[in-house]
Amino acid sequence: MGYAARFEAELAGLEFPGRVGIASWDLDEGVPVLRCPEVEVHSASTIKVLVMITALRAVAEGRLDLDRVVPLPASRTRGTGVLFEIPSVPAMSLRDLINLMIVVSDNAATNAVIDEVGFPAIAACTAGLGCTGTRVERHIMDTAAPGVLQTTALDQARVMAALARGEALPPEQTRHALAVLSRQQVVDRIPLRLPEDARCWNKTGEIKGLRHDVALLSADDTPRVVLAVLVDQLTDPVSTKGYRGGDGVHAIAAVGEAAWRAMSQPSTGSQGVGSAEDDRRPLPGVPWRSSESR
């Protein structure tokens, strides 16, 4: 029995609020567990990983420099982050903007990085990573602008898996991206119930009525499992009032714990003849191979 069968068994005992999309697989075994994987939802801040990858590709190609100082507008985006609160800082390096964009999900930093790389480059990166339901067409929090910010659980897992496998970026930039993700300060979802020595590289997203988290999990320094959990249509008072807490957060934490338990158990035998895994079919961009090929 491999990761997928064990994770399916763990999920069977969980109840979920709202509408939940899940995509997860062991990066070696490649057998996916999918729940509403291609339902398009508001991406919230999960698209910041794509923005980071786009910027680091430009750095790898010599078109941008991490030490380049980027001017910041006097009027800055509200929401998560700190730059709105420190208007006396007139500029910041691209390196620091990426750090703030991921580690504290700073919206003003994100919009500055988007302006540095441009929407066409983000779209090209999105398509190149095999995403089919993800669109980044406007700045964060600019709801009056045309275009959408949307994604799917499967696309989010594709992006994180490509990063873990070194397919999204060259080695130096891959290490940089994973290091930034490892310093994530919003840890109330997938990482919340993991053991103290667990390794987790994650990025959350939240708006009213919606909570997301996407992550790579491992017991050591090499990512082993990819997990994306997107929850929207939440109606509890906490989720609809603000950006932290609520039923979706608790549900995602339970899924993270379930994935960790499934990952931590040793694989046995084949993938399980006659199991639910035999009835699943691969989707584009999702690996499909037996753990016996490891």
HELIX and SHEET records of a PDB file:
HELIX    1   1 TYR A    3  LEU A   11  1                                   9    
HELIX    2   2 ALA A   44  ILE A   47  5                                   4    
HELIX    3   3 LYS A   48  ALA A   60  1                                  13    
HELIX    4   4 LEU A   83  GLU A   85  5                                   3    
HELIX    5   5 LEU A   94  VAL A  103  1                                  10    
HELIX    6   6 ASN A  107  VAL A  117  1                                  11    
HELIX    7   7 PHE A  119  GLY A  128  1                                  10    
HELIX    8   8 ALA A  153  ALA A  164  1                                  12    
HELIX    9   9 PRO A  171  SER A  182  1                                  12    
HELIX   10  10 PRO A  237  LYS A  241  1                                   5    
HELIX   11  11 ASP A  247  SER A  264  1                                  18    
HELIX   12  12 ALA A  276  ASP A  279  5                                   4    
HELIX   13  13 SER A  291  SER A  293  5                                   3    
SHEET    1   A 5 VAL A  33  ARG A  35  0                                        
SHEET    2   A 5 ARG A  19  ASP A  26 -1                                        
SHEET    3   A 5 VAL A 225  ASP A 232 -1                                        
SHEET    4   A 5 LEU A 210  SER A 218 -1                                        
SHEET    5   A 5 ARG A 199  ILE A 207 -1                                        
SHEET    1   B 3 VAL A  41  HIS A  42  0                                        
SHEET    2   B 3 LEU A 149  THR A 151 -1                                        
SHEET    3   B 3 ARG A 135  VAL A 136 -1                                        
SHEET    1   C 2 VAL A  69  PRO A  71  0                                        
SHEET    2   C 2 ALA A  91  SER A  93 -1                                        
END                                                                             
